């Protein structure tokens, strides 16, 4: 993940190696939401929750994304309900390059939400935007029988988007709650354009995922069901759904 902070820029794509850990261990307005006119009715349940890079460098302190408090609140709710339903929970944790804000084993690298390690909850470490790239994430989902998943976390246009895009390419059904992911403001670029508020950047990122992602307005609309090994089909919805 490359993130421009108020005072720091970090790139986290150079250190090789990934692993599963099995031992315990003032905001911008939300902006425009998903389009109206979506079909009525509840969101079909998903069997997995991916929490993307909810690390202290990005969601706590003065360099947090503008909407960190909202994303953490929605992520806590999703996490509690996923655990209660017996869904698979995977915390993605980015290993930044030396000197970056998410360099391993520095304060900014640590996951902000506690992990309940066990058969249905683990941490997958990564070195790039895509949570599937060079990691055991795909095998974890397949072994648990996951066919549908939801994501929350940061950054919208980087790790959230890249992971969601690969999940779609692998035929998982992907539900993305609009209020559970965030990013930084895009700075102005001389001769190119003015700055873009973080909320608009997040909205553009989810729209750019294409017609197969299911975008819902609120994390509260996401429902979970228990993952059942051997039952995952990887099938996905055939068209964009927004609520």
C-alpha positions as CSV (number, residue, x, y, z in Angstrom):
1,X,0.0,0.0,0.0
2,X,1.3,3.5,-0.9
3,X,-0.5,6.1,1.2
4,X,0.1,9.8,1.3
5,X,-0.5,11.1,4.9
6,X,-0.5,14.6,6.1
7,X,3.2,14.4,6.7
8,X,4.4,11.0,5.7
9,X,4.4,8.8,2.5
10,X,4.8,5.1,2.7
11,X,5.2,2.3,0.2
12,X,4.6,-1.3,1.3
13,X,5.2,-3.6,-1.7
14,X,8.9,-4.6,-1.6
15,X,9.4,-7.1,1.2
16,X,8.8,-10.7,0.1
17,X,7.0,-13.4,2.2
18,X,3.6,-13.8,3.8
19,X,2.2,-15.9,6.6
20,X,-0.8,-16.7,8.6
21,X,-0.5,-15.8,12.3
22,X,-2.1,-18.4,14.6
23,X,-0.9,-17.2,18.0
24,X,-2.7,-14.6,20.0
25,X,-1.5,-11.7,19.9
26,X,-12.3,14.9,12.8
27,X,-13.7,13.5,9.7
28,X,-14.7,14.3,6.2
29,X,-18.4,14.1,5.4
30,X,-19.4,10.8,4.0
31,X,-20.3,12.3,0.6
32,X,-22.6,10.8,-2.0
33,X,-23.7,7.3,-1.4
34,X,-24.6,4.5,-3.7
35,X,-27.1,5.1,-6.4
36,X,-30.9,4.9,-5.8
37,X,-33.3,2.6,-7.7
38,X,-31.7,-0.7,-6.5
39,X,-34.0,-3.7,-6.0
40,X,-35.6,-3.9,-2.6
41,X,-35.1,-6.8,-0.2
42,X,-32.4,-8.0,2.2
43,X,-28.8,-8.7,1.2
44,X,-28.1,-12.4,0.8
45,X,-25.8,-13.7,3.5
46,X,-22.0,-14.0,3.1
47,X,-19.7,-16.6,4.7
48,X,-16.6,-14.5,5.2
49,X,-15.5,-11.1,6.4
50,X,-12.2,-9.6,5.2
51,X,-10.9,-6.7,7.4
52,X,-8.4,-4.9,5.2
53,X,-5.4,-3.1,6.8
54,X,-7.1,-1.8,9.9
55,X,-3.7,-0.9,11.2
56,X,-2.9,1.9,13.7
57,X,-0.9,3.9,11.1
58,X,-4.1,4.3,9.0
59,X,-6.9,4.4,11.5
60,X,-5.5,6.0,14.7
61,X,-3.7,9.3,15.5
62,X,-3.1,12.4,13.5
63,X,-2.3,10.5,10.3
64,X,-5.5,8.4,10.2
65,X,-7.8,8.5,7.2
66,X,-10.4,11.3,7.7
67,X,-13.3,8.8,8.3
68,X,-11.4,6.4,10.5
69,X,-13.9,6.6,13.4
70,X,-16.8,5.7,11.2
71,X,-14.9,2.8,9.5
72,X,-13.8,1.4,12.9
73,X,-17.3,1.6,14.2
74,X,-18.8,-0.2,11.2
75,X,-15.9,-2.8,11.2
76,X,-16.4,-3.6,14.9
77,X,-20.1,-4.2,14.2
78,X,-19.4,-6.4,11.1
79,X,-16.7,-8.3,13.1
80,X,-19.1,-9.0,16.0
81,X,-21.8,-10.3,13.8
82,X,-19.5,-12.4,11.6
83,X,-18.1,-14.1,14.7
84,X,-21.6,-14.7,16.1
85,X,-22.7,-16.3,12.9
86,X,-19.7,-18.6,12.6
87,X,-18.5,-16.9,9.4
88,X,-14.8,-17.0,8.5
89,X,-12.9,-13.8,9.6
90,X,-9.6,-12.8,8.0
91,X,-7.6,-9.8,9.2
92,X,-5.3,-8.6,6.3
93,X,-2.2,-6.9,7.7
94,X,0.2,-5.1,5.4
95,X,4.0,-5.4,5.8
96,X,5.4,-2.1,4.8
97,X,9.0,-1.6,3.6
98,X,11.6,-0.4,6.1
99,X,11.0,3.2,7.2
100,X,7.3,3.3,6.2
101,X,4.5,3.8,8.7
102,X,3.4,0.1,8.5
103,X,6.9,-1.4,8.8
104,X,6.5,-4.7,10.6
105,X,6.6,-4.7,14.4
106,X,6.4,-0.9,14.6
107,X,3.4,0.8,16.4
108,X,1.8,1.8,13.1
109,X,1.9,-1.8,11.8
110,X,-0.2,-3.3,14.6
111,X,-3.8,-4.2,14.0
112,X,-6.2,-1.8,15.7
113,X,-8.9,-4.3,16.4
114,X,-8.3,-7.4,18.6
115,X,-8.0,-10.8,16.9
116,X,-9.8,-13.8,18.3
117,X,-7.4,-16.4,16.9
118,X,-9.0,-19.8,16.1
119,X,-10.2,-22.1,13.4
120,X,-12.5,-19.4,12.0
121,X,-10.4,-16.3,12.5
122,X,-6.8,-15.6,11.5
123,X,-4.4,-12.9,10.3
124,X,-2.9,-13.0,6.8
125,X,0.1,-10.8,6.2
126,X,0.8,-9.3,2.8
127,X,3.3,-7.1,1.0
128,X,1.2,-5.5,-1.7
129,X,-2.3,-4.1,-2.3
130,X,-4.0,-7.4,-3.3
131,X,-4.7,-9.6,-0.3
132,X,-4.6,-12.7,-2.5
133,X,-1.2,-12.0,-4.2
134,X,1.4,-14.4,-2.7
135,X,-0.7,-15.2,0.4
136,X,-2.8,-18.1,1.6
137,X,-6.0,-16.1,1.5
138,X,-7.5,-18.0,-1.5
139,X,-6.8,-21.3,0.1
140,X,-8.3,-20.2,3.4
141,X,-11.5,-19.2,1.7
142,X,-11.7,-22.3,-0.4
143,X,-11.0,-24.6,2.6
144,X,-13.8,-22.9,4.5
145,X,-16.3,-23.3,1.7
146,X,-16.7,-19.6,1.2
147,X,-18.6,-18.5,-1.9
148,X,-19.5,-15.0,-0.8
149,X,-17.6,-12.4,1.2
150,X,-17.7,-8.8,2.4
151,X,-14.8,-6.4,2.9
152,X,-14.2,-3.4,5.1
153,X,-11.1,-1.3,5.8
154,X,-8.6,0.9,4.0
155,X,-7.5,2.2,1.6
156,X,-10.6,2.3,-0.7
157,X,-8.8,2.7,-4.0
158,X,-5.8,0.5,-3.1
159,X,-5.9,-2.5,-0.9
160,X,-9.7,-2.7,-0.6
161,X,-10.2,-2.3,-4.3
162,X,-7.4,-4.7,-5.3
163,X,-8.5,-7.4,-3.0
164,X,-12.2,-7.0,-4.1
165,X,-11.2,-7.1,-7.7
166,X,-9.3,-10.4,-7.4
167,X,-12.1,-11.9,-5.4
168,X,-14.5,-11.1,-8.2
169,X,-12.1,-12.5,-10.8
170,X,-12.0,-15.7,-8.8
171,X,-15.8,-15.9,-8.9
172,X,-16.5,-15.0,-5.3
173,X,-19.7,-13.0,-4.7
174,X,-18.4,-9.7,-3.2
175,X,-20.5,-7.3,-1.0
176,X,-18.9,-3.9,-0.3
177,X,-20.7,-1.7,2.3
178,X,-20.2,2.0,1.3
179,X,-19.8,3.2,4.9
180,X,-17.2,0.6,6.0
181,X,-14.2,1.7,3.8
182,X,-12.2,4.9,3.5
183,X,-9.1,6.6,2.1
184,X,-7.2,9.9,2.2
185,X,-7.9,13.1,0.3
186,X,-6.3,13.0,-3.1
187,X,-3.9,16.0,-3.2
188,X,-4.1,18.6,-6.0
189,X,-1.7,18.1,-8.9
190,X,-0.5,21.2,-10.7
191,X,-1.7,21.2,-14.3
192,X,-4.0,18.2,-13.7
193,X,-6.6,19.1,-11.1
194,X,-7.7,20.2,-7.7
195,X,-7.7,18.1,-4.6
196,X,-10.4,15.4,-4.3
197,X,-12.1,14.8,-1.0
198,X,-11.6,11.4,0.5
199,X,-15.3,10.5,0.4
200,X,-15.4,11.1,-3.3
201,X,-12.3,9.1,-3.9
202,X,-13.8,6.2,-2.0
203,X,-17.0,6.4,-4.0
204,X,-15.1,6.4,-7.3
205,X,-13.1,3.4,-6.2
206,X,-16.1,1.3,-5.4
207,X,-17.8,2.3,-8.7
208,X,-14.7,1.4,-10.6
209,X,-15.0,-2.2,-9.5
210,X,-17.6,-2.8,-12.2
211,X,-21.0,-4.5,-12.5
212,X,-20.4,-7.7,-10.4
213,X,-19.7,-6.1,-7.0
214,X,-22.7,-5.7,-4.7
215,X,-22.5,-2.2,-3.2
216,X,-24.7,-1.6,-0.2
217,X,-25.2,1.7,1.6
218,X,-24.7,0.5,5.1
219,X,-22.7,-2.2,6.8
220,X,-25.8,-2.9,8.9
221,X,-27.4,-4.4,5.8
222,X,-24.7,-7.1,5.5
223,X,-25.7,-10.5,7.0
224,X,-23.5,-13.5,7.7
225,X,-23.9,-17.2,7.8
226,X,-21.6,-20.0,8.9
227,X,-18.9,-21.1,6.5
228,X,-19.3,-24.7,5.6
229,X,-16.2,-26.5,4.3
230,X,-16.7,-28.1,0.9
231,X,-19.7,-26.0,0.1
232,X,-18.2,-23.0,-1.6
233,X,-19.1,-22.5,-5.2
234,X,-17.4,-19.2,-5.9
235,X,-20.4,-18.1,-8.0
236,X,-21.2,-14.5,-8.0
237,X,-24.1,-12.2,-8.8
238,X,-24.5,-11.4,-12.5
239,X,-24.9,-7.6,-12.3
240,X,-24.1,-4.6,-10.1
241,X,-26.4,-4.3,-7.1
242,X,-26.5,-1.0,-5.2
243,X,-28.6,-0.2,-2.2
